[in-house]
Amino acid sequence: MQTDLRGRDLISTQDWSKEEIETLLDVAWDLKRKRALGEAHPLLRDKVLAMLFFFTSTRTRISFEAGMAQLGGHAQFIDSTTTQISHGDTGKEIGNIVGRYTDGIAIRQCDWGVGNKYINEVAEASRVPVLNMQCDVYHPFQILADMMTIMEKFGRDVRGKTINVSWAYASSYQKPISVPQSLILLMTRFGMNVKLTRPPEYKLMPEIVQQAQDNARKSGGALDIIEDFDEGFKGADIVYPKSWGSWLTTEDNNESAEIGKKYTDWITDDRRMALAKDDAVYMHCLPADRNIEVTDSVLDGPQSIVYDEAENRLHVQKAAMALTMR
């Protein structure tokens, strides 16, 4: 167990060692147990977390605010459009100034080509830890919650388990690629066999794919890239089909929507679930486009663990805050 995480940023899980991630998960399980038993755990009494949002949120905002309250601290919700950030405050200025007011800064900035650079600019200037609530490249807390949930269902040793990280059709908007990218990075570090299933227009960043391949070689896992939707489900222990934008093909929303229309049949339904293992589980970071991305029968069915997955966002975030902001 690592105990020297005070002051550490968490922008990507790649920035932390596997042992440090395992420490975070251990703390998350302990805090989850304490909450279940009604045991107070005010580890961050009088601490303040500034939460800066450039992008709308449901689970992220609520879970971070609730988590800080349960840890005895306070979370400030800051909408970028209601501050001077929209009129000229730079990342350097935010890091320097907000870092002097608070004990931690959490940021959600998903604009393509902007978000990750901005978060790193704030982190470079801040004297307090910076936590990535999601950017255009990474979504670390979602994926830590995913790993926690997988381990609860399959045991702590997930080596050899197969997860299908698949694109799925959605009609809503051109979503960030940060979830699939973070999934293939973390799951390969823990020795899982990862199927990355996507149409040719929906590639991920080549440097991220390379890092995942390197992770797989080191851990004894695997990363296979597949372009057949049904094939990705076959033999999988975990299926994680979700939509993401064709950012590496086009940044034009209208053009992306036209590309997506070629793959409207990439929907997770009972037939596809039957291709996976009998005890396979369905995961999704939510919100899902119901009956477009996934059918109600799957999302609300017995193999779905999306609500356990969503709950675990609370616990891994509390663990990260307790370890880095104390």
TIVEX-180851 format. One record per residue (C-alpha): residue number from 0; x, y, z; residue in one letter. Coordinates in steps of 0.5 Angstrom, whole numbers, plus 500, padded with zeros to 3 digits. Each point is the difference from the previous one (the first is absolute). Last residue first. Layout:
BEGIN
<resi NUM	px X	py Y	pz Z	resn A>
...
end
This chain:
BEGIN
<resi 325	px 489	py 531	pz 507	resn R>
<resi 324	px 498	py 502	pz 493	resn M>
<resi 323	px 504	py 494	pz 496	resn T>
<resi 322	px 498	py 494	pz 504	resn L>
<resi 321	px 493	py 502	pz 502	resn A>
<resi 320	px 498	py 503	pz 494	resn M>
<resi 319	px 502	py 494	pz 496	resn A>
<resi 318	px 496	py 496	pz 505	resn A>
<resi 317	px 494	py 504	pz 499	resn K>
<resi 316	px 500	py 500	pz 493	resn Q>
<resi 315	px 501	py 492	pz 500	resn V>
<resi 314	px 494	py 500	pz 504	resn H>
<resi 313	px 495	py 504	pz 497	resn L>
<resi 312	px 502	py 498	pz 493	resn R>
<resi 311	px 498	py 493	pz 503	resn N>
<resi 310	px 493	py 502	pz 500	resn E>
<resi 309	px 499	py 500	pz 492	resn A>
<resi 308	px 504	py 493	pz 499	resn E>
<resi 307	px 495	py 497	pz 505	resn D>
<resi 306	px 494	py 504	pz 496	resn Y>
<resi 305	px 503	py 497	pz 494	resn V>
<resi 304	px 500	py 493	pz 502	resn I>
<resi 303	px 496	py 497	pz 494	resn S>
<resi 302	px 500	py 493	pz 499	resn Q>
<resi 301	px 493	py 499	pz 504	resn P>
<resi 300	px 496	py 505	pz 495	resn G>
<resi 299	px 499	py 508	pz 500	resn D>
<resi 298	px 505	py 502	pz 495	resn L>
<resi 297	px 499	py 493	pz 496	resn V>
<resi 296	px 493	py 500	pz 500	resn S>
<resi 295	px 500	py 508	pz 499	resn D>
<resi 294	px 504	py 499	pz 493	resn T>
<resi 293	px 507	py 503	pz 500	resn V>
<resi 292	px 502	py 505	pz 495	resn E>
<resi 291	px 494	py 502	pz 497	resn I>
<resi 290	px 495	py 497	pz 504	resn N>
<resi 289	px 502	py 504	pz 506	resn R>
<resi 288	px 506	py 505	pz 498	resn D>
<resi 287	px 504	py 499	pz 506	resn A>
<resi 286	px 502	py 505	pz 506	resn P>
<resi 285	px 504	py 496	pz 502	resn L>
<resi 284	px 506	py 497	pz 502	resn C>
<resi 283	px 498	py 494	pz 497	resn H>
<resi 282	px 501	py 492	pz 502	resn M>
<resi 281	px 497	py 494	pz 498	resn Y>
<resi 280	px 502	py 494	pz 504	resn V>
<resi 279	px 502	py 493	pz 497	resn A>
<resi 278	px 498	py 494	pz 504	resn D>
<resi 277	px 497	py 496	pz 494	resn D>
<resi 276	px 506	py 502	pz 496	resn K>
<resi 275	px 499	py 505	pz 494	resn A>
<resi 274	px 496	py 498	pz 494	resn L>
<resi 273	px 494	py 500	pz 504	resn A>
<resi 272	px 501	py 508	pz 501	resn M>
<resi 271	px 500	py 501	pz 493	resn R>
<resi 270	px 493	py 497	pz 499	resn R>
<resi 269	px 497	py 503	pz 506	resn D>
<resi 268	px 502	py 507	pz 497	resn D>
<resi 267	px 506	py 505	pz 500	resn T>
<resi 266	px 499	py 504	pz 494	resn I>
<resi 265	px 505	py 501	pz 494	resn W>
<resi 264	px 494	py 499	pz 495	resn D>
<resi 263	px 501	py 508	pz 499	resn T>
<resi 262	px 507	py 499	pz 497	resn Y>
<resi 261	px 499	py 504	pz 494	resn K>
<resi 260	px 496	py 506	pz 503	resn K>
<resi 259	px 507	py 501	pz 504	resn G>
<resi 258	px 503	py 503	pz 494	resn I>
<resi 257	px 495	py 505	pz 499	resn E>
<resi 256	px 500	py 502	pz 507	resn A>
<resi 255	px 508	py 501	pz 500	resn S>
<resi 254	px 499	py 504	pz 493	resn E>
<resi 253	px 495	py 505	pz 504	resn N>
<resi 252	px 504	py 500	pz 506	resn N>
<resi 251	px 506	py 502	pz 497	resn D>
<resi 250	px 507	py 498	pz 503	resn E>
<resi 249	px 501	py 494	pz 495	resn T>
<resi 248	px 504	py 494	pz 500	resn T>
<resi 247	px 504	py 500	pz 506	resn L>
<resi 246	px 494	py 503	pz 504	resn W>
<resi 245	px 495	py 495	pz 498	resn S>
<resi 244	px 496	py 501	pz 506	resn G>
<resi 243	px 498	py 495	pz 505	resn W>
<resi 242	px 495	py 495	pz 502	resn S>
<resi 241	px 499	py 494	pz 505	resn K>
<resi 240	px 501	py 493	pz 500	resn P>
<resi 239	px 503	py 497	pz 507	resn Y>
<resi 238	px 500	py 492	pz 500	resn V>
<resi 237	px 503	py 496	pz 505	resn I>
<resi 236	px 501	py 493	pz 500	resn D>
<resi 235	px 501	py 500	pz 493	resn A>
<resi 234	px 500	py 493	pz 496	resn G>
<resi 233	px 497	py 503	pz 494	resn K>
<resi 232	px 498	py 508	pz 501	resn F>
<resi 231	px 505	py 503	pz 495	resn G>
<resi 230	px 498	py 495	pz 494	resn E>
<resi 229	px 493	py 503	pz 500	resn D>
<resi 228	px 503	py 507	pz 499	resn F>
<resi 227	px 505	py 498	pz 495	resn D>
<resi 226	px 506	py 505	pz 499	resn E>
<resi 225	px 504	py 497	pz 505	resn I>
<resi 224	px 507	py 503	pz 504	resn I>
<resi 223	px 503	py 495	pz 504	resn D>
<resi 222	px 504	py 502	pz 507	resn L>
<resi 221	px 502	py 494	pz 504	resn A>
<resi 220	px 502	py 499	pz 507	resn G>
<resi 219	px 507	py 497	pz 503	resn G>
<resi 218	px 501	py 506	pz 504	resn S>
<resi 217	px 506	py 503	pz 496	resn K>
<resi 216	px 498	py 499	pz 493	resn R>
<resi 215	px 493	py 502	pz 502	resn A>
<resi 214	px 502	py 507	pz 503	resn N>
<resi 213	px 505	py 501	pz 493	resn D>
<resi 212	px 493	py 499	pz 496	resn Q>
<resi 211	px 497	py 505	pz 504	resn A>
<resi 210	px 505	py 505	pz 499	resn Q>
<resi 209	px 500	py 499	pz 493	resn Q>
<resi 208	px 492	py 500	pz 500	resn V>
<resi 207	px 501	py 507	pz 504	resn I>
<resi 206	px 505	py 502	pz 495	resn E>
<resi 205	px 496	py 499	pz 494	resn P>
<resi 204	px 494	py 504	pz 502	resn M>
<resi 203	px 494	py 496	pz 500	resn L>
<resi 202	px 497	py 498	pz 493	resn K>
<resi 201	px 492	py 501	pz 499	resn Y>
<resi 200	px 500	py 500	pz 492	resn E>
<resi 199	px 502	py 493	pz 499	resn P>
<resi 198	px 494	py 497	pz 504	resn P>
<resi 197	px 502	py 498	pz 507	resn R>
<resi 196	px 501	py 494	pz 505	resn T>
<resi 195	px 506	py 501	pz 505	resn L>
<resi 194	px 501	py 493	pz 503	resn K>
<resi 193	px 504	py 500	pz 506	resn V>
<resi 192	px 503	py 494	pz 503	resn N>
<resi 191	px 501	py 502	pz 508	resn M>
<resi 190	px 507	py 500	pz 503	resn G>
<resi 189	px 499	py 506	pz 505	resn F>
<resi 188	px 503	py 505	pz 496	resn R>
<resi 187	px 496	py 498	pz 494	resn T>
<resi 186	px 494	py 502	pz 503	resn M>
<resi 185	px 503	py 507	pz 502	resn L>
<resi 184	px 502	py 502	pz 493	resn L>
<resi 183	px 494	py 497	pz 496	resn I>
<resi 182	px 495	py 503	pz 505	resn L>
<resi 181	px 503	py 507	pz 500	resn S>
<resi 180	px 500	py 500	pz 492	resn Q>
<resi 179	px 493	py 497	pz 500	resn P>
<resi 178	px 497	py 506	pz 505	resn V>
<resi 177	px 504	py 506	pz 497	resn S>
<resi 176	px 498	py 499	pz 493	resn I>
<resi 175	px 495	py 506	pz 501	resn P>
<resi 174	px 493	py 500	pz 498	resn K>
<resi 173	px 497	py 502	pz 493	resn Q>
<resi 172	px 493	py 502	pz 502	resn Y>
<resi 171	px 493	py 496	pz 501	resn S>
<resi 170	px 499	py 495	pz 494	resn S>
<resi 169	px 504	py 494	pz 503	resn A>
<resi 168	px 503	py 494	pz 497	resn Y>
<resi 167	px 505	py 496	pz 504	resn A>
<resi 166	px 507	py 500	pz 500	resn W>
<resi 165	px 503	py 494	pz 504	resn S>
<resi 164	px 505	py 498	pz 506	resn V>
<resi 163	px 499	py 493	pz 500	resn N>
<resi 162	px 503	py 497	pz 507	resn I>
<resi 161	px 503	py 493	pz 501	resn T>
<resi 160	px 503	py 498	pz 506	resn K>
<resi 159	px 507	py 497	pz 500	resn G>
<resi 158	px 502	py 504	pz 506	resn R>
<resi 157	px 494	py 502	pz 504	resn V>
<resi 156	px 503	py 499	pz 507	resn D>
<resi 155	px 496	py 504	pz 505	resn R>
<resi 154	px 494	py 495	pz 499	resn G>
<resi 153	px 495	py 500	pz 494	resn F>
<resi 152	px 494	py 504	pz 502	resn K>
<resi 151	px 503	py 505	pz 505	resn E>
<resi 150	px 507	py 500	pz 496	resn M>
<resi 149	px 495	py 502	pz 494	resn I>
<resi 148	px 497	py 506	pz 504	resn T>
<resi 147	px 507	py 502	pz 503	resn M>
<resi 146	px 503	py 500	pz 493	resn M>
<resi 145	px 494	py 504	pz 497	resn D>
<resi 144	px 500	py 505	pz 506	resn A>
<resi 143	px 507	py 501	pz 498	resn L>
<resi 142	px 498	py 501	pz 493	resn I>
<resi 141	px 495	py 506	pz 502	resn Q>
<resi 140	px 505	py 503	pz 504	resn F>
<resi 139	px 505	py 500	pz 495	resn P>
<resi 138	px 497	py 503	pz 494	resn H>
<resi 137	px 505	py 502	pz 495	resn Y>
<resi 136	px 501	py 503	pz 493	resn V>
<resi 135	px 495	py 506	pz 499	resn D>
<resi 134	px 500	py 501	pz 508	resn C>
<resi 133	px 496	py 497	pz 505	resn Q>
<resi 132	px 500	py 501	pz 508	resn M>
<resi 131	px 507	py 501	pz 500	resn N>
<resi 130	px 503	py 501	pz 507	resn L>
<resi 129	px 505	py 506	pz 501	resn V>
<resi 128	px 504	py 499	pz 507	resn P>
<resi 127	px 502	py 507	pz 503	resn V>
<resi 126	px 505	py 505	pz 499	resn R>
<resi 125	px 497	py 501	pz 493	resn S>
<resi 124	px 504	py 503	pz 494	resn A>
<resi 123	px 502	py 493	pz 497	resn E>
<resi 122	px 493	py 498	pz 501	resn A>
<resi 121	px 497	py 505	pz 497	resn V>
<resi 120	px 504	py 499	pz 494	resn E>
<resi 119	px 498	py 493	pz 500	resn N>
<resi 118	px 493	py 501	pz 500	resn I>
<resi 117	px 500	py 505	pz 494	resn Y>
<resi 116	px 504	py 495	pz 496	resn K>
<resi 115	px 495	py 494	pz 502	resn N>
<resi 114	px 494	py 504	pz 498	resn G>
<resi 113	px 502	py 504	pz 494	resn V>
<resi 112	px 501	py 495	pz 494	resn G>
<resi 111	px 493	py 498	pz 500	resn W>
<resi 110	px 496	py 504	pz 505	resn D>
<resi 109	px 499	py 495	pz 506	resn C>
<resi 108	px 502	py 505	pz 506	resn Q>
<resi 107	px 498	py 497	pz 507	resn R>
<resi 106	px 504	py 503	pz 505	resn I>
<resi 105	px 502	py 498	pz 508	resn A>
<resi 104	px 504	py 505	pz 504	resn I>
<resi 103	px 502	py 498	pz 507	resn G>
<resi 102	px 502	py 503	pz 506	resn D>
<resi 101	px 497	py 507	pz 499	resn T>
<resi 100	px 501	py 507	pz 500	resn Y>
<resi 99	px 508	py 500	pz 498	resn R>
<resi 98	px 498	py 495	pz 494	resn G>
<resi 97	px 495	py 504	pz 498	resn V>
<resi 96	px 505	py 506	pz 498	resn I>
<resi 95	px 506	py 496	pz 497	resn N>
<resi 94	px 496	py 495	pz 497	resn G>
<resi 93	px 495	py 505	pz 497	resn I>
<resi 92	px 505	py 505	pz 498	resn E>
<resi 91	px 504	py 494	pz 496	resn K>
<resi 90	px 494	py 498	pz 497	resn G>
<resi 89	px 498	py 507	pz 498	resn T>
<resi 88	px 495	py 504	pz 502	resn D>
<resi 87	px 497	py 504	pz 494	resn G>
<resi 86	px 493	py 502	pz 499	resn H>
<resi 85	px 497	py 493	pz 501	resn S>
<resi 84	px 505	py 498	pz 505	resn I>
<resi 83	px 497	py 506	pz 504	resn Q>
<resi 82	px 494	py 496	pz 503	resn T>
<resi 81	px 493	py 498	pz 498	resn T>
<resi 80	px 502	py 496	pz 494	resn T>
<resi 79	px 505	py 496	pz 503	resn S>
<resi 78	px 495	py 497	pz 505	resn D>
<resi 77	px 503	py 500	pz 507	resn I>
<resi 76	px 497	py 495	pz 505	resn F>
<resi 75	px 504	py 500	pz 506	resn Q>
<resi 74	px 501	py 494	pz 504	resn A>
<resi 73	px 500	py 500	pz 508	resn H>
<resi 72	px 504	py 496	pz 505	resn G>
<resi 71	px 498	py 494	pz 505	resn G>
<resi 70	px 501	py 494	pz 496	resn L>
<resi 69	px 493	py 499	pz 499	resn Q>
<resi 68	px 499	py 507	pz 497	resn A>
<resi 67	px 506	py 499	pz 495	resn M>
<resi 66	px 497	py 494	pz 498	resn G>
<resi 65	px 493	py 503	pz 499	resn A>
<resi 64	px 503	py 505	pz 496	resn E>
<resi 63	px 504	py 496	pz 496	resn F>
<resi 62	px 495	py 495	pz 498	resn S>
<resi 61	px 494	py 505	pz 498	resn I>
<resi 60	px 505	py 504	pz 496	resn R>
<resi 59	px 503	py 493	pz 496	resn T>
<resi 58	px 493	py 497	pz 500	resn R>
<resi 57	px 496	py 505	pz 496	resn T>
<resi 56	px 505	py 505	pz 496	resn S>
<resi 55	px 500	py 505	pz 495	resn T>
<resi 54	px 507	py 502	pz 497	resn F>
<resi 53	px 504	py 506	pz 502	resn F>
<resi 52	px 500	py 499	pz 507	resn F>
<resi 51	px 505	py 502	pz 506	resn L>
<resi 50	px 499	py 496	pz 507	resn M>
<resi 49	px 504	py 504	pz 505	resn A>
<resi 48	px 501	py 495	pz 506	resn L>
<resi 47	px 500	py 503	pz 507	resn V>
<resi 46	px 503	py 497	pz 506	resn K>
<resi 45	px 497	py 501	pz 507	resn D>
<resi 44	px 500	py 493	pz 502	resn R>
<resi 43	px 503	py 496	pz 495	resn L>
<resi 42	px 500	py 493	pz 503	resn L>
<resi 41	px 493	py 501	pz 503	resn P>
<resi 40	px 499	py 492	pz 500	resn H>
<resi 39	px 493	py 499	pz 504	resn A>
<resi 38	px 498	py 493	pz 500	resn E>
<resi 37	px 493	py 498	pz 497	resn G>
<resi 36	px 502	py 493	pz 499	resn L>
<resi 35	px 499	py 501	pz 492	resn A>
<resi 34	px 504	py 506	pz 501	resn R>
<resi 33	px 506	py 497	pz 503	resn K>
<resi 32	px 500	py 494	pz 495	resn R>
<resi 31	px 500	py 505	pz 494	resn K>
<resi 30	px 506	py 503	pz 504	resn L>
<resi 29	px 504	py 494	pz 501	resn D>
<resi 28	px 498	py 498	pz 493	resn W>
<resi 27	px 502	py 506	pz 497	resn A>
<resi 26	px 507	py 500	pz 504	resn V>
<resi 25	px 502	py 493	pz 497	resn D>
<resi 24	px 498	py 503	pz 493	resn L>
<resi 23	px 505	py 506	pz 501	resn L>
<resi 22	px 505	py 496	pz 503	resn T>
<resi 21	px 499	py 495	pz 494	resn E>
<resi 20	px 501	py 506	pz 495	resn I>
<resi 19	px 507	py 502	pz 504	resn E>
<resi 18	px 502	py 493	pz 499	resn E>
<resi 17	px 499	py 500	pz 493	resn K>
<resi 16	px 504	py 507	pz 499	resn S>
<resi 15	px 496	py 506	pz 499	resn W>
<resi 14	px 501	py 505	pz 494	resn D>
<resi 13	px 497	py 495	pz 496	resn Q>
<resi 12	px 493	py 501	pz 504	resn T>
<resi 11	px 500	py 506	pz 496	resn S>
<resi 10	px 499	py 507	pz 503	resn I>
<resi 9	px 501	py 498	pz 508	resn L>
<resi 8	px 504	py 506	pz 503	resn D>
<resi 7	px 504	py 498	pz 506	resn R>
<resi 6	px 500	py 504	pz 506	resn G>
<resi 5	px 500	py 495	pz 505	resn R>
<resi 4	px 501	py 493	pz 497	resn L>
<resi 3	px 506	py 497	pz 504	resn D>
<resi 2	px 496	py 494	pz 503	resn T>
<resi 1	px 501	py 495	pz 495	resn Q>
<resi 0	px 498	py 493	pz 502	resn M>
end
